[in-house]
Amino acid sequence: MDGIAVLVVAAAIFLWGAVSARLARADLTAPIVFVALGAALAGSGVLGEGVSAEAVLPLVELTLVWVLFSDAARVPLRDLRADTGRCVRLLGVGLPLSIAAGWALALVLLPGLGGWSALLVAAALAPTDAALGVPVVTDPAVPAGIRRLISVESGLNDGIATPVVLLAIAEAASAHGGGESPGLAVALGELLVGAVIGTAAGAGGGLVLRWARSRQWAAEDFVGIAVLALALSAYGLALAGHGNGFVAAFCAGLGFGATAGPRSAAELVFAEQTAALVSLLVWLAFGAVAVPVVAEGVDVSVLLYAALSLTVVRMVPVAVACVGAGLDRPTVLFIGWFGPRGLASLVFALLALEELGPAADEAVAVIGVAVLASVVAHGITSAPLAARYGRWAAERVGEPTVPGPELAQRGLPRRRSAAGKKPSNGR
C-alpha cells in the first residue's frame, strides 16, 4: 500500500468519525462505507497490484483475537441466572441446528462446494453480530430480558462456532491438496489445550488487574492497553503450547470477565475504540480483497442461499430452540430475525481465502453476499421493528424498560439515552 492509499484510508477514517452519527441516521453504516471504499480502492488501481489475503492475514487474526476476547468478556455471566435456560437453548440447540441446516442447504444448492467447504459456509454464517442491529439491544422500549438474550447470544456464538470453522478450513485444505489433515483427535486436543490455557490466562489476568486496582497500582489510562495485551498473551501462550489460539482468546475473555470485577470507564472506551478501528480496517480489507471474488461468484444459487441463510436457516432453529421456553410467537420471530451476520463471518471468510486460495472463492462469495445483504436488511429494519416490538411488549406484557446491556459498537455510533448521555457500560 503506497502513500496515496494510506492517505485515502486515514482521511476516510477521520471523516467517518466526524460525520458518522449524521450518516447513521440515513442508515449509511460503517460496514457499507468501508466495504465500498475498499472495493473502490482496489478497482481504481490505487492499491497497485492489489491486496492479497496473505497480506491482510495479521490484521484479520488480530481482529479475531480481540473480537472473541471482548465479546466473551462483555457477557455478564453472574447476572444471567434468570436467563440461563434460554441462553443455553439458543447456543446449545439453536446454533448447532443452524450450522446443520446451513450445511445441508449448501450441499443441495451449492454442490460444487464439497462437504467441508459447505460446512465452512454454514459455520461462518452461524454467528450473529448484534452491533449491526444496535437499536435492538439498546432501545429501552424492548424488554430488558430480550435485549440481554440477543446480546449474550451474539457475544458467545462466534467463539462456539470458531472451532467448527477452523476444522472445516483444515479439512478443506487437505481435500484440495493443501496439506495433510491434522485429524479430529489432534484438532480436539488443540481445542482443549487452547481452552485450558486461555481460561487460566484470562482468569489469572483478571484477578491480577482486580488486585492492582484495589491498591490503586493500575493507572486508569493504561488499563485498556493491558487488557488488549492480555488477549494477545492468551493467544500466544496457546500457540506456544500447541493449542488453538482463537479458542484461547475466547476462553480468556470468559475468564477475565468472571474475575476482573467492575471495569473503569477508560478501559471500556479504549477497548471499544480499538475494536472500532481494527473492524473498520477489516471491512475495508474485505472490500479490497473479497468483493471482486464475490462479484465474480454471484449467481442465482448464491443469492438464494444467502436469502435462506438470513431467514429460514436462522429463524427455524431459533423457533425449535425456544419451544417450551415461555416465549410468545412475536418474541420468537423478533429474536429469529435479528441475527445479523457481520464481522466474525467476514474474518472467517478472509481466513479461508488465505488458507485455501482460489478453492475458497465460491465459499467466500456466499459468505460475502450474505453479510452484505445482512448489513443492509438488518440495518434498515432494526430501529423500526425494535420500536414496534417494544410498543407491543409494553401493551401486552407490561415489562418495565431499563437501560440496555453493554455492547461494543465496533465503529457504529452509540445511541444516546433520553437525557442525552451515553448509557453506562460498567458492571
Steps between C-alpha positions, in 0.01 A plus 500: 500500500658830390476846652190597303308194621604565861386861464162398358439242774607736779288783359200267470533393865530863609199610297296205625573602857394856421165420335419142608196588708354706217552222244360237737167681506484430128581130562844548345706296744874445532496153338325634189736797470826313554415196289417740217822693560710184495339386174550846348867509599559156351308580183668837443850358515601714801612183674733413216481133414241451770493373856534127558333302772845409627591868541200574722521174698675657805226764522230236462647278770553794737141611447360152565703470822369831632144439382482157664656629822293816529171332406552232764622747764187714459261218583374555858511135605415578862184685395360229273344266752145589395588462130733200516243257359417718200867574429583129510211431263623753243867402525468129569204422273440791265863553395580133418169471313582814301839358404348164406219661299743733323730207420217292355368793297846574360543137392170524309523849349879520458620147422824633355619603845558151631424381849765687699462831318124472547559455874732801493226717349239377748720548806633838385147634455363359825643763741303821540629854547264706712707814431337512154155531657581750774143617582394143575737475797504864610141622457343497849160439342607141431463287818829474687499120503469479121775755446725311739424168332586630152815670629624191684433276201699736279784514751544124526398341170805617304731330749296180491497495118873573465621139555256374236620763252867421560439125470311551173781719360765242596307210347416699187869587458587132531233406247642752252857380544602781732653274763418204715198524727598511868222255579205537732686375809783750452255782432302421815824487699598845373158634594529358851851638550390840371197505729703410810781747429259776402279458806799497733660803336179702492390415854851556635534831319161612629595419858834681468332808353231499768765470773704783344192722478414442867843637593482778242808367325338494155500828308154543354634634170705183440264227621325470161833434329579235761172321429566489126849367571347230722291377208810478279692329781236228528515452123881479500514265797257263333704494179817436699324211674376356169145604576238692305570871544156624402324271745750616762409865432130423539545304823735769630222753452261283699755453776587869510136608509433266793790615719593858407212666684364845410701659221588866467345726239838569340566128460168445324530805276850405388399140427195611301695758300777254421246241390331767290823588320607145416148411391492793258825375351361147469187624319729698269725198445196290418393755243846499341574127515168317493248724320655418159469132590141554610413690183634221280333224702146636528228295334143400576604215729728725705230766535240241599731345759578841650131587525413166662799525736375831636144374541406132509841363603505740794135538596386135495779377734430793733131405503587136577740606777235723657233229524407480868699813588192704579543743210206607285502491120582872439796473736632186331467666160672813630796303638516283189512793260759700689797278437717734288808349337798727534862530599565143617360355176724728291806409705425130446465564125835678482668221699357246255619704203852512639512128584321361194577754230279479188335185639321725750359740240149354491477471878625858542248621243213339691617640835559843352158524337327390820692751714442790261130417479485480880672837542232664288194300611568501873632854497180631344256293705659507846372839618139483375445137600660553841265794563199305375582192707566720802156657472339157465689365801405800714132452419492120514760407756544817699867432573679810635766662285854543629833602339636250250794265554849604410602443140810605312387675185810433287477827313124545510379809685358432844138592560451757772258481785208736540716723718753530222768298674661178395370198684733367763724209414609416848410183681 
